[in-house]
Amino acid sequence: MPASPPTTDLRALLQRRLLVLTGKGGVGKSALSAALGLAARAQGKRVLLAEVRAPRRLPALLGVPAEGDGPLELAPQLGWLNLRPEAALEIYAMRLLKLRMVYRAVFEQRMVQAFLRAVPSLAEILVLGHLRALLDESGSDLAILDAPSTGPGAMLLEAPQAVVETAPLGALREGAEWIQRLLTDPAATAVLLVAVPEELPVNEAIDLHHRLRRGGFPQGGALLNRVLPDPFPAGADEVLARLPAQLAAHDLLSAARAYRRRLAIQRAHADRLRAGLDLPVLELPELLEGPFGPAGVAELAARLGAALRGAP
Amino acid sequence: MSLAALIRERRIVVTVGPGGVGKTTTAAALGLQAACQGRRALVLTIDPALRLADALGLPGLPPGEIKELPVAALQAAGTPARAPLGVGMLDTGLAWQRTIERLVPDVERRGRMLGHPFFRRMQADLAGAREYAALEELHHLHVRGGYELIVLDTPPTVAGVDFLQAPDRILDVLDQDGYRWLLRPALLGGKLGLRVLNFSGGYAVRTLSRFTGLDFLRELASFVDLFSELLEGFRARAAAMKATLRSEVTAFVLVTAADPNLAQESRYLYRRLQSWEVRPGTVVVNRMTPDPGEPPPEGWSARAGRALQAEGLAAAPATLLAAERSQELLRVMHRRDFAQLEVLRELLDHCCDLVPVPHLGQEVCDLAWLEQLRRRLFEPPSGGFR
């Protein structure tokens, strides 16, 4: 382990062209993708938010009603699209075949479905190819990909390499190489591992860290979401041990202990994450008030903005 | 029907739910309950979730094997068990291998199938492949007998595909008219594309090969060719599995937590069960924050803080303030969890019993803690948990 924990250089991360957020399902990847988008935009970046086969989750989190799959502008400097392999195949094939009529003849809908299922990694290649093409063409500074959760997320990133290794020369392989160059370029791309301080999310983040490292993907850090605030000062243990338990404050004492047990569990998992990763870990708070929505995303964006300015 | 009655009467209990809500641990507690009722039970979970081994304090439990926990060991951990408890982690690769062995007698052909790169990929990557292997194993163990109850812990939903779809999905991949039509030239001619036996198919193959290269399509064709004759076998087994899962023999238990992020996924799972003509018997809602009780009388904390400070505990005033704050935070979490429980009840159309389970304040890491969880599930305090 390094002598001092590495710190998250958010500013450097936002200089990349592509940030990919992945991690266990339900840890807040979408909310943090949206919040990062807002934080990057506040830095003057032109941002493209992308999700995969998850229609309109990001627009909903940002409080902007959207229809279809995009791409469209949710706000000035903030684009969005929902990546779907079927749509990407059409665009990709059209480039190659030129003629829509020919496309229709060859890629009739049922066939497209069958083909996407049959050829391993094709759906992933198409999704990433579509994103790369759009990033190049849209004039965006930064694309933020709200990737699928751990297993499918890793498969998405690994697909180009798998195709490069197995497919003979041809358009598919060339496309895969073109995407692979972007994904493995540390100056252009960073994967961010998202977790919450619980057992499985941390396990998955650590596994993913090693898996992605083997694949040669640059990793920018981990975002540890939903960390409970710790209001207790040093020396609290001794004070709580000395509090007379029989008093009117019986409930207070047991509540404090129950809360501290939760904090201890969270801290153990956070420590495990830090020990298991060779990466900086940025903590984000559990937002307890009200249902999570655009206000929560804005608050997370503000926390990221504070981290950008170097505040604690 | 109560959860206890389900565990007493059914032969198969399937836990379904989002990831990270204590599903595997709950499945283990259900199996333990059966052992406490004197039934021989097996808890079967699916790799790569090592949670079952962790929950039982059995770090060395190898995938693919069933370990029997004797009554004495269960009792030593403070459980009132009257029957042993079997636990096993499924090894997907092994389960697929066994499935192919049951269906294909020819050893040489079997070897070619198991070694085919597309098959290896399908087994590892295809959404539903793990789930299908789990169902195969469940069906096999159920038909073979030997257990009065099998608790199957399913993997969390992956990309919208849950294990109920798995047999159909596997069949779908192996039996696609679309690409059989597409690959007909290759399948009939043994050589791909250039000899055009079917005009449109041949044209499509030539066009596709511009994307993928011919070798790729040849591999695909040989895969379809190898596996298409297994379709009848798969289909028959899938039908038998479905019938078992839909019958009165089986109960589904939806395991979730009172987390707003999980509400829609829980509803989706419930709908999937419905569309599959099964109904969850019970919904277990884990990790509910208990009511943190009454705050101390006004001014008490400040006085106690000053008193302890006078005794030399400098941190006392800040600690007591923090204690009050933590009680408030727990109250917010408690209200949020119970409000969410009602949201969940609504989302699930008031379909079935919701069993709220208080947060253990500890992760289940051995049999003694599993017993604590079992008691919270099956022996709620009188008046119910608030």
Boltz contact constraints between the chains, C-beta under 6 A:
constraints:
  - contact:
      token1: [A, 25]
      token2: [B, 19]
      max_distance: 6.0
  - contact:
      token1: [A, 26]
      token2: [B, 261]
      max_distance: 6.0
  - contact:
      token1: [A, 106]
      token2: [B, 204]
      max_distance: 6.0
  - contact:
      token1: [A, 106]
      token2: [B, 207]
      max_distance: 6.0
  - contact:
      token1: [A, 110]
      token2: [B, 178]
      max_distance: 6.0
  - contact:
      token1: [A, 111]
      token2: [B, 178]
      max_distance: 6.0
  - contact:
      token1: [A, 114]
      token2: [B, 176]
      max_distance: 6.0
  - contact:
      token1: [A, 114]
      token2: [B, 178]
      max_distance: 6.0
  - contact:
      token1: [A, 114]
      token2: [B, 179]
      max_distance: 6.0
  - contact:
      token1: [A, 117]
      token2: [B, 173]
      max_distance: 6.0
  - contact:
      token1: [A, 118]
      token2: [B, 179]
      max_distance: 6.0
  - contact:
      token1: [A, 118]
      token2: [B, 220]
      max_distance: 6.0
  - contact:
      token1: [A, 120]
      token2: [B, 121]
      max_distance: 6.0
  - contact:
      token1: [A, 152]
      token2: [B, 159]
      max_distance: 6.0
  - contact:
      token1: [A, 155]
      token2: [B, 125]
      max_distance: 6.0
  - contact:
      token1: [A, 167]
      token2: [B, 213]
      max_distance: 6.0
  - contact:
      token1: [A, 167]
      token2: [B, 216]
      max_distance: 6.0
  - contact:
      token1: [A, 168]
      token2: [B, 213]
      max_distance: 6.0
  - contact:
      token1: [A, 168]
      token2: [B, 215]
      max_distance: 6.0
  - contact:
      token1: [A, 170]
      token2: [B, 213]
      max_distance: 6.0
  - contact:
      token1: [A, 171]
      token2: [B, 210]
      max_distance: 6.0
  - contact:
      token1: [A, 171]
      token2: [B, 211]
      max_distance: 6.0
  - contact:
      token1: [A, 172]
      token2: [B, 211]
      max_distance: 6.0
  - contact:
      token1: [A, 172]
      token2: [B, 212]
      max_distance: 6.0
  - contact:
      token1: [A, 200]
      token2: [B, 20]
      max_distance: 6.0
  - contact:
      token1: [A, 231]
      token2: [B, 322]
      max_distance: 6.0
  - contact:
      token1: [A, 231]
      token2: [B, 325]
      max_distance: 6.0
  - contact:
      token1: [A, 232]
      token2: [B, 322]
      max_distance: 6.0
  - contact:
      token1: [A, 233]
      token2: [B, 315]
      max_distance: 6.0
  - contact:
      token1: [A, 233]
      token2: [B, 318]
      max_distance: 6.0
  - contact:
      token1: [A, 235]
      token2: [B, 315]
      max_distance: 6.0
  - contact:
      token1: [A, 236]
      token2: [B, 319]
      max_distance: 6.0
  - contact:
      token1: [A, 239]
      token2: [B, 308]
      max_distance: 6.0
  - contact:
      token1: [A, 239]
      token2: [B, 313]
      max_distance: 6.0
  - contact:
      token1: [A, 239]
      token2: [B, 315]
      max_distance: 6.0
  - contact:
      token1: [A, 239]
      token2: [B, 316]
      max_distance: 6.0
  - contact:
      token1: [A, 239]
      token2: [B, 319]
      max_distance: 6.0
  - contact:
      token1: [A, 248]
      token2: [B, 296]
      max_distance: 6.0
  - contact:
      token1: [A, 248]
      token2: [B, 297]
      max_distance: 6.0
  - contact:
      token1: [A, 249]
      token2: [B, 296]
      max_distance: 6.0
  - contact:
      token1: [A, 249]
      token2: [B, 300]
      max_distance: 6.0
  - contact:
      token1: [A, 251]
      token2: [B, 293]
      max_distance: 6.0
  - contact:
      token1: [A, 251]
      token2: [B, 294]
      max_distance: 6.0
  - contact:
      token1: [A, 252]
      token2: [B, 296]
      max_distance: 6.0
  - contact:
      token1: [A, 252]
      token2: [B, 323]
      max_distance: 6.0
  - contact:
      token1: [A, 252]
      token2: [B, 327]
      max_distance: 6.0
  - contact:
      token1: [A, 255]
      token2: [B, 292]
      max_distance: 6.0
  - contact:
      token1: [A, 255]
      token2: [B, 327]
      max_distance: 6.0
  - contact:
      token1: [A, 255]
      token2: [B, 330]
      max_distance: 6.0
  - contact:
      token1: [A, 256]
      token2: [B, 323]
      max_distance: 6.0
  - contact:
      token1: [A, 256]
      token2: [B, 326]
      max_distance: 6.0
  - contact:
      token1: [A, 258]
      token2: [B, 361]
      max_distance: 6.0
  - contact:
      token1: [A, 259]
      token2: [B, 326]
      max_distance: 6.0
  - contact:
      token1: [A, 259]
      token2: [B, 330]
      max_distance: 6.0
  - contact:
      token1: [A, 261]
      token2: [B, 361]
      max_distance: 6.0
  - contact:
      token1: [A, 288]
      token2: [B, 332]
      max_distance: 6.0
  - contact:
      token1: [A, 291]
      token2: [B, 260]
      max_distance: 6.0
